[in-house]
Amino acid sequence: MEGKGMIKWLLILVAIVCAIQLFYFIPTGDVESSAEEAGLVAGDFNSTDYKIAKSRYLDSMSNETVLSIPFLKDYSYSELKRQQLALGLDLKGGMSTVLEVDLSEFLRVLAGNNKNEPAFKQALKDAKTAQKNSQSDYITLFADAYVSQSGENPSLTKIFRRATVLGDFNSETSDGEIIKALREKANETVSLTFNRLKERVDRLGVAQPNLSLDAGRDLILVELPGIDNPERAKEYLQASAALEFWEIYQTNDQGILAAFQEADRRLKAAAGDTGAAVAIEMDTTYTNQYDGDGNETGVVDTTFTPKVGSELLANQGPLLSKLSLNNGTYYPTVMGIADRTAKNDIMKILRKEEIRALFPKDSRFAWSYKPHENADKETTKQYELSLLKTVPGSDKAPLEGDVVVKASSDTDPTTGEIGVALSMNPKGAKKWGEMTTKASQQGNRSIAIVLDSMVVSAPTVRNPITGGNSSITGSYTIDEAVQFANVLEVGKLPAKLDILQSNTVGPSLGAKNISRSVYSLLIGFGLLLLFMVLYYAGGGLIAIGALLLNLFFIFGCLSSFGTVLTLAGIAGVVLTIGMAVDASVIIYERIKEELRAGKSNLAAIQDGFSNSYSAIIDANVTTILVAGVLAYFGLGPIKGFAIVLIIGVICSLFTAVLVGKMIIDWYTKDKGNELSFWTGFSKNKFANLQIDWMGKRKIAYVISGVFIVAGLASIFTRGFDLGVDFKGGYAYNVQFAEGSNVDTEAIKQGLTEILGSTPEVKAVDSDNTLRILTSYLIEENGEDTDVKVMDKINEGLNNVTGASTTLAEFMNSSSGDDVTHITQSNKVQPTIADDIKQSSKYAGVIALILIFLYIFLRFNKWQYSLGAVAALLHDALIVLGIFSLFKGVLPFALSVDQNFVAAILTVIGYSINDTVVVFDRIREYMGIYTNKPKNEVINMAVNSTFSRTLITSFTTLLVVLILFIFGGSAIKGFAFALIVGIVVGTYSSVFVATPIVSDLADNLRTNRRANSGSSNKGGKSFGRSAKAAFDSSAS
């Protein structure tokens, strides 16, 4: 009873957490509905005006409270969105990119004057080439390449000895120490780049962006759902972080605040408001002015320090209604503060020619990097506006971040104040000395530290700093000091980002994928419900109830973990629905066996559950192992699929085994009711099978051999239809205008003439849509290469169809049905394509090794492990062979890509599911029927589990078939691989895995011998009854 109580409390707790997570969708849904209405007021759906209005509305609500929980927390729209299940690009539209942190430039900078050494330059090239076919990191590959290039006495110390950023090295420093320091600094560079990129993406205003770092391969995945301008976003993501040091104007500088007031007055007048502006009352102060060399030039009247009590913001106009001027409350370097949503409007005003003329010519505006903190150190929703002082005749800062040698958090030994220690190289130290001397002598002015054109900090200069070593203090916490030091570190560690893979999905395609996915879920669930009730009667209803609870828990957990749900993820949910029934089927089939053996309803239920746990746990653990491998090696949607599968399997175990048992006990034990687990037609289905499976194993070997040989012959002669993931290139889904002449061969010929090579052109099951794949310009890395490729394809399509589609229309995924346009695009560089292929091979091998080890640990005989792995290899080879044999034959694409790899690994996980259940029964029977021949016992075990094998395969096949029919072209190949895999996996469990175990092992008996005549409860009681039943049926 105590255990049952714990399960109830756990169930209630999990249900509450999931309910809260799903409840968050209600307030955000209301906001998004209002945004839709605002967009439709501005323009038609998918028009530019609609998108701008909708985006502005959501942006304005991002920091507004939309849910208030008394005594706990107030949630803004953006906070709730971050805690919700996010939709991936293929469901919502948008862009994803895989960015590689290019460490070659990092090494060039550290090498200094040695960067032009021939061996060094060649090693960089060789490392880049080796990276395409290796899982090693770039630094290791570079070191190996340099050793091979440098002859008998290679020395990395000679190259990097003067790189002070790495540490204090001398001629005695070993290459091993240099490589270690390079790797550590490279890891730091990648981490800093990733953190800066996250902050950049946050400023893009994209709802629920997804960023993840693969530190081992120096890769960053960025997903931007709903982004309207992918090309601009790519440029923004690739731009290098720019750290700069600027002189800065202050509010007490002559005419600065008056310029803001005058600007506001003129804007009011232009708008027809002639109300008088309120005068600004100022205190007069005097300060000495010095030239660049520190020489006094005279006394200047700086009469602009505002009195706190003046009515500065009364009778506001277009500018000051958005910008709150500094009335002495903030630091003098802050001109004013404004809400984040008003920043763009303010900058538009300040950029107007007549307004810009009011401010000094040597100035430029810049917002703060982070929101303003009030006097209580609380972060507000407002940002600070500063006015930087530029160098006449130049757009560059007086000092840039490449002079920074080291930055770290530091504590003043005298005062204990936390700050940041900053060191510069000799060149930087000289200029820094000039800037700080000038600032100090002019009344301890400030110097602005700017990152990506935003002011990170503007510390006051107390004394001239001529040695290049500075200490920046300002009431920092330890975390703030560390973060500030990290910002300063960006300047000294160049990290260029290269786009290795990009994928763009139009919003209309995303909407279609959502509707198809919902159909698949509903129809699959409905068919399962019908089958389970028809086959298992009352037990089937409980299984369906557990399945509904399972779906509730899955989506609640996915929301809690902030998972991004993709089309592949929904496929994982659909697959989980089929596999979730598996545990119930194992239990119910065992209960039916116990009932046939003459046990009471309660006893059969008790023994049915207890005797099923081993098989259920083994089957699901192997699936989780495979999904874990897939999560580790997969990228983007494939990783999401694996996570969904893991969560689904865990939730299935919880609902089917624990919750299902609790409901059944309540209905039977507590209420005294009998629960039926069969109907009239299913009562004795597959009950008394006497098939000699082992006697037919040689026939099965021949059949399997024929399929495998035919498949291998096709693989080596015809090959595969490799997707863009595996061979690199550009892939576009192009939807042609209504009425266009879409002739695949004509389009292929027309594009060949334009591109200079023959592209692949495939039909997509969407109306009037073709998928075009080409390697044109894939080796180029120019900023506008993607646009050049699309321009050429558009030109070729216009020539063939006679249309006059502009490039802008062709690139716009939101264009109407009357315009030929791209609905989805994908770019994969050869480097990442090779990396994906290598990862796929490792994933397959590691999955098989893990399964081998797990089966060995559970069954204590290597024959079981080898039989299981042989069956899995058999399944994978047949699926591969079918994809090769039927390439170009079936009316849909059989592409070998990341989705296919996910399907293969899922097949491995599913197939081992079947195999483990059979093995578990063989082990049980070997302990019971100690006097029977080995093959007879194996036949009995296979016959007794055949109903479970057939039914679970049927239920899973049912939902995958629905996915295949309704899932659309993007998921069709994946679903087809699963269909083939399920059929072949069911076959191999019986005809491959089990026969191999039989042929390899003379004795499968365990050391623990069971007494078949025992009258004990549980498995031994069943063993005696089952033996009598089998003996009588055989006579």
N, C-alpha and C positions, 0 to 999 in steps of 0.2 A: 504493500500500500504506500510505503514511503517513496519507493521509486516512481510509482504512478503519480503521486503528488508532485514530485519534482518535474515530471514530464508536463503536467498541467501548467505549473508555474512557468516553465520554460516556454511552453506554447503561448501562454498569455503574453509573456514578455516580448517574444519575437513578433507576435501579432501586433502588439502596440507599436513597436518600433517601425514595422513595415507600414502600418496604417498612418503613422505620423509622416513618414517619408512620402507616401502617396498623397496624403492630404495637402502637402506643399504645392501640388499641381493646381489646386483650386485658386488661390490668390494670384499666382503668376499667370494662370489661364485667363483670369479676368483682365489683368493688365494687357496681355497680348491681344485679347478681343478688342479692347479699347484702341490699341495701336492699329489693329486692322481697320477699324472704323475711321480713325484719323487718316490712314493711308488712302482709303477709298474716297474720302472727302476731297483729297488733293488730286487724285487721278485714278485711272483704270488699274485693275490688278496687274502687277508686273511692270507697270510703267515706271519711269524714273521718278516722277513726282510722288507716286505711291510709295516707292521704296524709301525715298528721302524722308517723307512725312512719318512713315512708320518707324524708321530708324531714330528720328529725332524724338518721337514720343517715348520710345523705349529708353533712349538715352536720358531723357528728362526724368524718367521714373527709376533709373538705376539705383539711386541712393535714397529714394523715398520709402517710407515704411508702408508695407503692404500687408503685414501680418504682425499682430501684437499679442504676445502670450503674457498675461498678467503675472507679475513678480518674477518672470524668467527672462524674456528677451523680446526686443523688437527686431523684426526681420525686414530688410530692404529687399527690393525686387532682385538685385544682383546677388545678394546673399542666398536667397532661396533658390535661384537658378543654379548656383554652384553646388547646392546640395541635392539636386534633382538628377534623375536619369536623363542624360543628354542623348540626342539623336545624332547619329553619324552622318557623314556627307551623303552617302547613298540614299538616305531617307529624308534629308532636309535640304540637300544641295549645298554647295560650297567648295572649298579647296583644301587639299591636304598636300603637304610636301615633306619629303625626307631630306634634311639638310646635313651635309657633312662638314665638320669643322676642319678646314684645310690647315694642317699643321706644317706644311712646307714653308709658308711665309713666316710662321713662327720660328722655324729653324734658321731661315735666312737672316732674320733680324738678330737672333742670338749669335750667329756666326760672325756678324760684323763685317770687317774687311776680308775675312776668309770666305765669304759667301761665293766669291768668283773662282775659288779653287776648282779645277776640273773634276777631281775625284768627288768633291762635295756636291757639285751640280749634277753629276751623273748619278750619284747615290740617291738624290732626291727623285730623279726620273725613274730609276729602277724600283724604288720603294713604291711609287705611285702605280707602276705596272704590276708589281707583285701583290699589291693590295686587292687587285681585282679577283685573285684566286686564292686568297689567304684569309684566315680568321684572326691573324695576328694584328696587333696594333701598329700604327704607322711608325712610331718611334723605333720599335723593335726591328721592323723591316728596313728602316733607314740605316740603323746601326749595322745590320747584317750586310746591306748593300755597300756601305762605306768600307767595311773591312775587306770585302771582295774586290773593291776598286782601288784600294790604296797600296797594294803590293805587300811586301814582306813585313813592313813595320807600320801598320795603320795606327793612327793616334787621333782619337776624338778630342783628347785633352788639348791638343794643339789648336783645334778648330774653336773650341768653346771656352778656353781658359780665361779669356777676358770678359765673358758673360757674367758680370757681377750679380745679375738677377738669379743665377743658379746657385750661387754660394761662393765661398773663398776657395779657389782651386789654384794649384801650382803644377809645376812640371812633374811632380811625383804622383799626382792624382791619377787613379786608374780609369780606364775606359768604362769599367763596370760602374764606378761611382758617377761618371758623367751621364751614362745611360739612365741610371736610377733618378738622377736629378732632373734630366730632361723629361722623363715620364711623369714625375711628380708635378713638374711645372706645366706640362701639357695637360694633365688631368685638371689642374687648377684653372687653366685657360678654358677648357671645355666647360667646366662647371660654371665659371663666371659668365661665359658666353650664353649658356643656357638660361641662367638667372636673368640676365639683361634682356634676353629674347622674350622671356615670360612677361617682363614688365612692359616691353614694347607691344606685345600682343594685347595686354590689358588695355593699353591706350588706343588700340584700334576700335574698341567699342563693340567687339564681336561677342554675342551671347554664347556662353558655354564653350569657349575654345578648349582644345585639348592639346597639351604639350607633354612629351615624354622624352627622356634622355636614355640612350643606349651608350653608357660610358665606355663599355668594352670596345665598341666599334666607332666611337666618336660621332655618333649619329643622333640627330634631333628630329623627332616627328612632331609636326605642327598640323593641327586640323582646325580649320576656321569655318564652321557651319554658317551658311547664309551670306558669305562674303560676296559683294556685288562686282568688285573689280579685281580679279585674281592677279592680273599682270602688275598692278600697282602694289598689291599686297606682297608679291614676290620681291619686288624692288625694295620695299620697306623692310622685309625680313632679312635680306642679304646685305643691307647697308652696314658698314663697319661702325662699331661704337666709337664716337668722337669725344674724347675728353679734352677740355680746353680751359684755360685760365684767362679771365678778362678783368679789366678795370670796370667799375660799375658806378652809375650815377646814384645819388642819394636824394631823398626828399628835401633836404635843406640846400641843395644846389639851386642856384639862381634860375628862376623861371620854369622849373620842372612841373611843380604842382599847378602853377598858373596855366601852363600849356594844356593840362587835362581839363581845367575849368573852362578855358577859352574854347577848346574843342567841343565840349558839351554845349556851350552857349551857341556856337555856330550851327551845330546839328539841330538844336531846338528851333533856331531861327529858320533853317532850311525846311523844317517840318511845319512851319507856320505858327510856332509858339513864340511869342515875343516877350514872355515874362522875363523880368530882370533876374540876372544871375546873382546869387548871394556872394558878397565879397568875402575873400579869405583873409582872416586876421593872422598876422605873422609876428613872431618875435624876431628882432634883429640880432644877428651874431656876426662876429668878425673872426677871420682866420687868415693865417699867412699862406701864401701860395708859392710853390717852388717849381723850378723847371725839372727836366729829366735828370739833370746831374745833381739835384738837391740844392741848387742855389736859390735864395729868396728873390722873388720878383716883385713883391709889393704887398700891400694890404687890400683885400677885396671884400666888399660888403656882400655877404650872402644872407639876404634878408628874407629867407623863406623857410623858417621853422614854424609850422602851424601851431596855433594855440589849441589845446585840447577842447576848450569850450566852444569853439566857433561852429556855426551851423553849416558845416562844409557840404553836407549832402542834401540840404533842403532844395526843393524845387528842381529835382533832378531831370536831366534830359536823356536822350537815347544812350549816351555813353555812361554817365554816372548812375543811371538807374540799374545798370548791370555791374558796374565796377565800384566798389566801396573804397574811396581813397584813404590813404594812410593819414589819420589825423593826430599822429603821435603815439598811437597804440602799439604799432609794430616797429620792427627794426627799420632804420632809415633807408636801407636798400630796397625795401618793399614799397612800391608805388601804391599798391592797393591790392585787394583780394576780390575774387569773383567765384561764383559757382562754376563747377566743371562744365555744365551745359551751356554756360554763357561765354566760354573762352573763345570759341570760333567767331561768334558775333562781334565780340570786342576787337579781335584781331582784324576782322574785315573793316571795322570803323577806323582803326589806327593805321591801316595800310592805305586809306584814301589819300590821294595826293595833297589835298588842301589841309587835311588833318596832320599828315606826316610832316608838313612844312613848319608846324608849330614847335616841333621838338628839335634838339640838336642834330646836325647832319651826321656827326660821328656817333650815332647811337642805333641800337636795335632792341626790340622788345623780346623778352623771354619769360616763359612761365616757370614756376617751380616744378621740380621733378616729382615731388610728392605733395599731398594735400597739406594745407596749413594746420598747424597745431595751436590750440588756444592756450591761455595762461595756465590751465590745469593739465597741460600736456595731452589733451584729448584731440584725436584726429577729427577734423571737420570735413565738410564736403566742398570746401573752397580751396582755391589755388592762389598763390602769390604772383603778382606781376612785377617784373624787374626791368630795368633799362640799362643794358650793357653799353659800355663805351668802346667803340670800335677804333681800329687803327686807320687813320686817313689813307685813302687810296688802296685799301686792302680789305678783303672779306675774311681773311684768316685771323685767328686769335693771336695775341702777342706771344703766347706760350701754349704748346700742345702736349697731349698726354704721353707722347713717345719718349719724353725726357724723364719720366718717372722710373726710378730704379726699384724702389720698394715702398710699400705702404702697409702699415699694420696698426692695430689698436694698441694703445700705450697708456700707462698710468704715470702721472707726474709724481716723482718720488718725494717732492717737498709738500705739495698740496693734496696729493691723493686724487687729483682731478683726472677723470678718464678723457682721453683724447685720441688723436690719430697721428702717428709719426710718419712723416713723408720725406723720402730721400730722392734727389735728382742727380742726373749725370752732370759732368762739368759744364756742358753747353747750357743745360737747363738751369743749373745753379747760378750761372752768370746773369741770365735774363731774369730769373726769379729774384735775385738780389736787387736788380734795377727796379723791378715792379714793387717789391716790398719796401725799398728805401723811399720811393716816391710816395707810396700810400702812407707810410709812417710819418713822414715829414709834413704831409698835408692834413694833419689832424687825425691820424690813425684811421684812415679810410679802410674800406673793405675791398677784397678781391673775390670775384665770383668764380666758383668752380662749376663748370657746365658740362653736362653729359647729354649727347644727342639733342643739343640746342635747348636744354632745360637746366635751370639752376638747381644744383644739388645742395650747395651751401655757399654762403658769402661771409666768411670769417673776417673779423677785424684784424688788421695788422698792428701789433703793439710795438714791434721793433723791427728794424731792417734785418733780413735774413740773407746773409751773404755766403754761407758755407754749403748751401744746398740741402740742409737738413732742417725740417720744420716740424713744429708740434701744433696741431690744430685742436683747440678745445672749445667747448660750448655746451656744457651741461649734458653731455652724452651719457646714455646708459651703455653698458658693455655691448649689448646687441647692436645698438645704433652705431657705436664706434666700429665694430667689426663690419657692419654693412657699408658704412662710409668708406672704410679702407678697401673693401672689395670694389667699390665704384672706382676709386683711384687706381686700383690694380689693372682695370680694363685698358687704361691708356698705354701701359708698358707691354701688354701682351697682345699682339695683333692676332686676330682670329677671323680669317675670311670664311664665309659660309658659301658652300657650293650646293646647288639644288641637284640631287641625284635622282629624285623621283618626285613627280607631282601629279595630282589627280584632281580634276575639276568636274563637278556634277551640277547640272542645271536644276533649278527648283521644281520644274515640271516633272522631270524624271524622278526626283526624290518623292514627289507626291504619288506618282504611279507605284513606286516601290512600296510605299506605306500601305496603300490600298490593297496591293497584291499580298503583302505580308499578313494583313488583318484577315483577308479571305482564307489564306492558308491556315492560320491559327484556328479560326472559327470552324471551318469545314473539317480539319483534322481532328479537332476536339469533339465535334459532333459525331463523327463516324466512330471514334473510339468509345464514346459514351454508349452509342447504340450497340456496338459489339460486346462491350463488357457486361451490359445488362442482359443481353440475349444469351451470353455464354456462362456468366457466373451469377446471374439472378441478383439476390440481395447483396452478396459479396461484391458484385460488380458496381452496385450503387455506392457502396462505401469507398471502393477504389476510385470512382469518379469524384466523390467528395474530397478525397485526399489529393487527387490531381488538381482540383480547383484551388485547394489550399496551397498546393505546391506552386502553382502559377502566381498566386498572391505573394508568397514568400520570395519567389525568384525576382519578381519586379521590385519588391520592397528592398531586397538585399542589393540589387543592382543600383537602385537609387541611393542607398546608404553608402555604397562604396564609390559613388560618383562615376560609374562605368558609362562608357559611350556605347550606345546600342546601335549597331550597324545592321545592314541587310544580312551579313553573315551571322551576326548575333541573334537575329530573329530566327535564322535557320537553326541555330543552336537551341533556341527555345522550342521550336517545332520538333526537333530531334529529341530533346529532353522529354517532351510530352510522350513520345513513343517509348523511350527508354524508362520513363517513370513508371509505366505500367508493368515493366519487367519484374520489379520486386514483388508487386501484388500477384503477378502470375506465378512466380516461383512459390510463394506462400500458399496460394489457393490450390495449385496443382498438388502440393504436398498434403494439404488438408484433405483433398479429394482422395488421395491414396490412403490416408489414415482412416477416412470414412469407409472406404471399400474394404479395409482390413477389419471392420466391425467395431470401431471405436465410437463412443458417444460424440455428440456434436461438440461439447465443451472440451473433451479430451483430445479430439481430432484437431480442434483449433489450437489448443495449447501445444501439442506436439508438432503440429504443422509449422507454427511460428518458430519454435525452438530448434527444429531440425533444418530450418531454411536459413538461419542467420549466417552460417559459415559461407554458403554459396553466394548469398547476397553481398556480404562484405567483400569477399574475394573478387567478385565480378565488378563491383563498383570501384574498388581500390585500383584495379588495373586500368579502368577507364580514366580515373583521376590522374594516374601516372602519365598516361599518354597525353591527356589535356594539359598537364603541367609542362611537359616537353614542348608542346605546341605554343603555350603561352610564353615560354622562355625564348624560343627561336623565332616566333612569328612577329610580324610588324603590323601595326594599324588594325584593320578589320579582323585579321586572322587571330591576333592576340585577343581581341574582343570576343571572338567566337569561342576561344578556349576558356576564357574567364566565365562566360555564360554557361558553358558546358560543365565546368567545375562546380559553380554555384548550383546549377540545376541538378547535378548528381547528388550533391550533399543535401539539398532540400528534398529531393525524392526519397532518400534514405530516411530522413526525419519524418516526412508525412506518411509514406507507405508503411514503414515498419513501426515507428513509435506511435504516431497519431492514429494510424489505421488499427493497430492492436488495441489502443485505448478505446476507440469508438466501438469496435467489435465486442470488447469485454463489457462495456457499458450496456450494449444491446442484449447480450446473451447472459452474462453473469448477473448484472445488477437488475435488469428488467425481466430476466427469466425467459427470454424469447429464444426460439431456434432460428438460426441464420442459414439460409441455403446457399451453397456454392456451386450449384449446377442447375440446369434446366433440363427439360425432357430430352432434347436432342444432344446435349453436351455431357450427360451424366457418365456415360461409359466410353466417350470418345478417346481413342488411343489407350484404352485401359489395359488390354491384354495382348499387347504386341509381342510377337515371338519371331522377330526378324533377325536373321543371322548376319549382322552387320560385318563382323570380322571375316566371315566367309566370302564377302563381296569386296574386300578391301583391294585385292589385286586388280579387279575391274576398275575400281575407283582410281587406283594409281595410274592406270593406262589413260583413263579419261582426262585426269588432271595433267598428265604428261603431254597429251596431245594439245590441250589448250595452252599450256605454258610454252611448248616449243613453237606453236603457231604464233603466239604473242611475241616471243623473243625474235622470231624471224622477221616479223613485221616491224618491231622496234629497230632492228639493225638495218633494215632495208628502206622502210617508209618513214621511220622516225615518228616524231610527235608534232602536233600543231602547238608549238611553244607560244605561250602568251607573252605579252610585252614585259611581264615581270621577269622572265627568264632569259630573254635575248636582248633586251634594251630596245629603245626606239620610242616613237610617238604613236599613240592610238587615239582615234577620235570616233565617237558615235555622232554621225551626221544625220539629222532629220531633214529630209528634202521637202521643199515647198509642195503644197497640194497641186497635183496635176503634173509634176515633174516626171520626165522620162528616166526612171531609175533602172538602168540596165547595168548589171554588175560588171560584165566583161567590157562594155564600152567605157565605163568609169575607170576601170583598171588600166585600160589602154591609154585613155586621156591623161591620167595622172602619171603614167610611166613617161610620157613625152615631156611633161613639165618637171618631174622630179629627177629624171635621169636613171631611175631604177624602178623595178616593178614592186608596187606596194601590195599588201594583202587587202582584199576587199571582201567582207563577209556580210551576209544578210543578218539582221537582228529581227527578233519577232515583233518589235514595235512597228507600227505602220510607217512605211516610207523611210526606214532608217537603215543605214549601213554602217559597219565598223571598218575604219580604214587604219591600217598599220603601216608605218614606214620608218626607215632608219635615216631618212634625209636629215643631214646636218646634226645628227645626234652626238657627234664628237666635238661640236663647237660649244663653247661655254659663254658666248656673248649675251649681254643683257636682253637683246631683242631677238635672239635666235628663235624662241617659241613663236613670236609674231611672224617671222620670216617663213617658217614652216606652214603656219595657217594661211598666210597670204598666198603661197604657192598652191596649196590644196584648193583654196577658194578659186584661184585663177583656173586651175584645171577643171574643176566642177562647172564653173561658168561656161567654159569652152564646150563641155560635153552637153550640158542641159540647155544652153542658150540663155541662161539667166544673167542678170547683171547685179548680183548680190555684192554689196560693199563689204570690205573687210570687217568694219565695225558691226554690221548686221550679222555676218557669219560667225564672229567671235562671241556675240551676245547670246548666252544660253536662254535668255528670256524672250527672244524674238518669237513672233507669232507663227502660226502654222502656214502662213502664206510666204514665209521667207526661209530659205535653206540656211540652217544654222547648226552649230555644235551643241549637243546636249550633254556630252561628257567627254573629257579629255584626260589622257594619261601619258606621262613622260617618265621613262626609266633610263637612266644612264647605264652604260655597260658595266660600270663598277658595281653599282648596287644590284644589277641583274646577276652578276657572277656571285655576289655575296649572298643573294637570296637562294641561288642554286646550292651553294655550299652549305648554307644553314639548313636547307631542306634535307640534304643527305645526312648531315649530323643528327637532325631531329629524328629521322627514320631509324638510324643505327642505335641511337641512345634509347629510343622508345623500346626497341627489341631487346636491348641489353637489360633495361629495367624490368621488363616483363619476365625475361628469363630468370633473373635473380629473385623476383618476388615469387614466382611459381616454385622455384627451387626451395625457398625458405618455407613456403606453406605446405608443400607436398613431400619434401625431404628426399626426392629422387630426381636426378638430372634428366631422366627419360621424360618425365612430365614437362619439364622446361623445354627440352629440345623438340618434343612433339608440338607444343604450343607455338614456339617460334617458327618451326617449319610450316605450320598451317598459316601463320600470319604472312610469311614470305610468299606462300602459295597464293593467298588472297591478293596481296599487293601486286604480284606479277601478272595475275589474270586481269585485274582492273587496268593495269598499265597496258597490257596487250590489247584489250578491247578498245582502249582510247586510241591506240595506234592503228589497229585493224579497221576501225570504223571512222577514222579521220576523213572528213570530206564526203562521207557516205550518208550520214544521218542529217536531217534538216536543221540541226543546231550545232553550234561550235563545241568541239571537244578540246578545249584549250588546256594545256598543262601549265598551270600558274600557281599562285599562292593558294587560291581556293581549292585547287585540285590536291595540293599537298595536305591541306586541312582535311579534305575528304578522305585521303588515304590513311592518315593517322586516326581519323574517327573510325574508319572501317577496322583498323587494327584494334582500337579500343573496344569496338562493338563485338568483333569476332572473338576476342579473348573472353568476352563476357559469356558467350555461349559455351566456349571450350571449358572454362573453369567450372561451370555448373555440372558438366558431364564428368570432369575429373573428380569433382567433389563427391559425386555419387559412386564413382568407381572406387575411390578410397574407402567410402563407407561400406560398400558391399564386400570389398576384399576383407574387411574385418569381421563381417557377418558370415559370409559363405566360405568358410575356410577349407571345405572339402571339395568344392567344385573347381573344375578346370578354369584357368585364367580367362580364356576367350569367352567361355560361357558366362562368367561373372560380368565381363565387360559388356557383352550383348544385353544382359539383364539391366545393367546400369543405363545403357544408351536407350533401351526400350522404355525404361521407367521415366526418363527425362525428355523423351521425344516430344511429348505434348507441350511441355514448357518451351522447348527449343522452337517448335513450329509456331506456337501462338505468339511468343514475344517477337519473333521475326516478322510475323504477319502484322502485328500492331505497329511496329516501327516502320515496316514497309508501307503501311497504309498512310501514315502521316508524311513520309518522305515523298510518296507518290503524289500526294496533294501539293506538296512544295514544288515538285517538278512541273506539275500542270499549271499551277497558279502563280508560281514565284517569279516568272519573267525570265528574260534572257540572261540577266546578270547572275542568276543563281541556278540556271538550268543545268549547266555542266557539272556543278557541284552536286546537285541533287541526283543526277544520273550516275555519278561515281558512287554515291551512297547506295543507290538502288542495286547496282551491280555488286557492290561490296557486301551488302546485307545478304543477298542470295548466295554469293560465293562463300561468305563467312559461315552461314548456316550449314552449307554442304561440307565445308572443311572441318568443322567441329566434329562431325560424325565420321567422315570418310578420309580425313587426312590426319588430324591431330591424334585421335584415339587409336587408329591402326598403327601409327608410327610408335606410340608408346607401347603398344602390344608387341610389336616386332623387336623393339630395342630391349625390353625388359623380360627376363625369364620369370622373375618373381616380383609382383607388385604388393605383396603382403606387408603390412606394417608389423613392427615388433609387438605391438599391443594387440593381442588376439581377443576378439569378442566372442562370448558364448552365445551362439545362435538360439539356444533354448532357454535363455534367461527370461525370467518373468518381470524384470525391472521395467520401470517406466521409460519413456522417451524413445531414443533410437533403438535400443535393444528390444523393447516390447514390439516395436514396429517390425524389427528384423525377423522375429519369430513368426509373426502373422504373415509377413510378406513372403517368407520362405515357403510357407504352406500354400499360399495362393499361387506362387510361381510353379511349385512342384505339381500341384493339381492341374494347372493349365497345360503343363508339359506332358502329362501322362495321357 
